[in-house]
Amino acid sequence: METAALAWFKSSHSGTQGNDCVEVAIAEQAVHVRNSKDVTLPAFAIGREGWGRFARFASER
């Protein structure tokens, strides 16, 4: 999938200083993740189920 066409967003927990941050874009089959400091770097995709497990794990921390 062409990642330029995706709707990217940062976490609401991201600061405004531009520190280490990631952006995500939710697509039908996967969640795409990229480095917000250099969006020209390749993004990676993870299945929606795997992303859900990660999000639940992270929210428990």
C-alpha positions in Angstrom: 0.0 0.0 0.0 1.2 3.5 -0.8 1.8 5.0 2.6 1.6 8.7 1.4 -2.2 8.3 1.0 -2.7 7.2 4.6 -4.1 9.4 7.3 -1.2 9.6 9.8 -1.5 10.7 13.4 0.5 10.9 16.6 -0.5 9.8 20.0 -2.3 12.3 22.2 0.5 11.7 24.7 3.1 13.1 22.2 4.7 16.4 23.3 5.1 19.4 21.1 8.9 19.4 21.3 9.3 17.0 18.4 11.1 14.4 20.5 11.3 10.7 19.6 7.8 10.0 18.4 6.0 7.6 16.0 3.0 8.2 13.9 0.4 5.5 13.0 -2.1 5.1 10.2 -4.9 2.6 10.4 -5.7 0.8 7.2 -8.2 -2.0 6.5 -5.7 -4.9 6.9 -2.9 -3.4 9.0 -1.7 -0.5 11.1 1.3 1.3 9.6 4.0 2.8 11.8 6.6 5.4 10.9 9.2 7.7 12.5 7.7 11.1 12.8 11.1 12.8 12.9 11.9 11.5 9.4 8.8 10.5 7.5 10.9 9.7 4.4 12.2 6.5 6.1 10.3 3.3 5.3 7.2 2.6 7.5 6.3 -0.8 8.7 3.0 -2.5 9.0 1.6 -4.8 11.6 -1.6 -6.7 11.4 -4.6 -5.2 13.3 -4.7 -8.1 15.7 -1.1 -7.8 16.6 -1.5 -4.0 17.0 -4.4 -4.6 19.3 -2.3 -6.9 21.5 0.5 -4.3 21.6 -1.9 -1.5 22.5 -3.4 -3.5 25.3 0.0 -4.4 26.7 1.2 -0.8 26.5 -1.9 0.5 28.2 -1.3 -1.8 31.2 2.2 -0.2 31.8 
